[in-house]
Amino acid sequence: FLVLEYAPCGDLFQAMNFHGLPSRFDATVYAAQVAIALSHLHALGYVYRDLKPENILIDAGGYIRIVDFGFAKVIERGKRSFTLCGTPEYLAPETVLQAGHTHAVDYWALGILIFEMVAGKPPFSDDDMRSVYHVRELEVRRRLQL
């Protein structure tokens, strides 16, 4: 069991579904807090690899807590990981292609999170997860050939 401090506002996913999209100010504050948290994790050598609204709790003061470190991994600077893991809509191109990823995949996911907070859904989504992987893989390969 893991004991966390109480986060009465629930997670960001619930907040966006029940209360609507955050204001631009709130989205900016959440994004900045996530960026700081990721920067701290990266300084310790960890890559998070599962950033999404469901894994961001909000406390009574409006501060975030990142939870669920099931996919987190230590990756040494200059090294790569080839593990395919994470939420499909949030995966960076190098993860989809299994070309080896670094800490940068967390910042890709942060960009997806910001888009979702503003637009209401991730930019890469479909009811069929296989099509999400397939379309993104084709797009990445097309861009690499340019």
C-alpha positions in Angstrom: 0.0 0.0 0.0 1.1 3.6 -0.6 -0.2 6.4 1.6 -0.5 9.8 0.0 -1.6 13.1 1.3 -5.3 13.9 0.8 -6.1 15.5 -2.6 -9.7 16.6 -2.2 -10.0 17.9 -5.8 -9.3 14.4 -7.2 -7.4 14.0 -10.4 -7.1 16.3 -13.4 -9.1 13.9 -15.6 -12.1 14.0 -13.2 -11.8 17.8 -12.9 -11.9 18.3 -16.7 -14.8 15.9 -17.1 -17.0 17.2 -14.3 -16.0 20.9 -14.2 -15.0 21.5 -17.8 -11.7 22.5 -19.1 -9.4 24.5 -16.9 -9.1 28.2 -17.6 -6.0 29.3 -19.5 -4.5 30.5 -16.3 -5.2 27.3 -14.4 -3.9 25.2 -17.4 -0.7 27.3 -17.4 -0.2 26.8 -13.7 -0.8 23.1 -13.9 1.6 22.8 -16.9 4.3 24.8 -15.1 3.9 22.6 -12.0 4.2 19.5 -14.1 7.3 20.8 -15.9 8.9 21.5 -12.6 8.1 18.1 -11.2 9.4 16.4 -14.4 12.6 18.5 -14.2 13.1 17.3 -10.6 12.6 13.7 -11.6 15.0 14.0 -14.5 17.6 15.6 -12.3 17.4 12.4 -10.2 17.8 10.3 -13.3 14.2 9.1 -13.6 12.0 9.2 -16.7 8.3 9.1 -15.8 6.8 7.7 -19.0 3.1 7.8 -18.0 2.0 11.4 -17.9 -1.7 11.9 -18.3 -4.5 13.7 -16.5 -5.5 10.6 -14.5 -2.0 10.6 -12.9 -2.2 14.2 -11.7 -3.9 14.8 -8.4 -4.9 18.3 -7.3 -4.8 19.3 -3.7 -7.1 21.9 -1.9 -4.6 24.7 -2.8 -4.6 23.9 -6.5 -1.1 22.3 -6.4 -0.6 19.1 -8.4 0.8 15.7 -7.2 2.1 13.3 -9.9 1.2 9.7 -8.9 1.5 6.2 -10.4 5.2 5.6 -11.0 4.6 2.1 -12.4 6.4 3.0 -15.7 9.1 5.2 -14.2 12.6 4.1 -14.9 16.2 5.3 -14.3 17.8 6.1 -17.5 21.4 7.4 -17.4 22.3 10.5 -19.3 23.3 9.7 -22.8 21.6 6.3 -22.7 18.2 5.2 -24.1 15.4 2.8 -23.2 13.6 0.7 -25.8 10.6 -0.2 -23.7 7.2 0.4 -25.3 5.0 1.5 -22.4 2.7 4.4 -21.5 -0.7 5.7 -22.7 -1.0 5.5 -26.5 -2.2 9.0 -27.0 0.7 10.4 -25.0 3.6 8.4 -26.5 6.4 10.2 -28.2 7.3 9.2 -31.8 10.6 7.5 -30.7 8.6 5.4 -28.3 6.1 4.4 -30.9 8.9 3.4 -33.3 10.8 1.7 -30.5 13.9 3.7 -31.7 15.1 4.3 -28.1 13.9 7.1 -25.9 15.3 9.4 -23.3 13.9 11.8 -20.7 12.5 13.9 -23.6 9.5 11.6 -23.9 8.1 13.2 -20.7 8.2 16.7 -22.3 6.4 15.3 -25.4 3.7 14.0 -23.0 3.6 17.4 -21.3 2.8 19.0 -24.7 0.0 16.5 -25.3 -1.3 17.3 -21.8 -1.3 21.0 -22.5 -3.1 20.4 -25.7 -5.7 18.3 -23.9 -6.3 20.9 -21.2 -6.9 23.6 -23.9 -8.8 21.5 -26.6 -10.5 18.9 -24.5 -9.0 15.8 -26.0 -5.5 14.7 -27.0 -4.4 15.4 -30.6 -3.8 11.7 -31.3 -6.9 9.7 -30.3 -9.2 7.1 -31.7 -11.5 4.4 -30.3 -9.2 1.8 -31.8 -5.8 2.0 -30.1 -4.1 0.0 -32.9 -5.0 2.8 -35.3 -3.5 5.4 -33.0 -0.2 3.5 -33.1 -0.4 2.8 -36.9 -1.3 6.3 -38.0 1.4 7.8 -35.7 4.0 5.4 -36.9 3.2 6.2 -40.6 3.3 9.9 -39.9 6.7 9.7 -38.1 8.2 7.6 -40.8 6.9 10.0 -43.4 8.5 13.0 -41.6 11.8 11.2 -41.2 11.9 10.7 -45.0 11.6 14.4 -45.7 
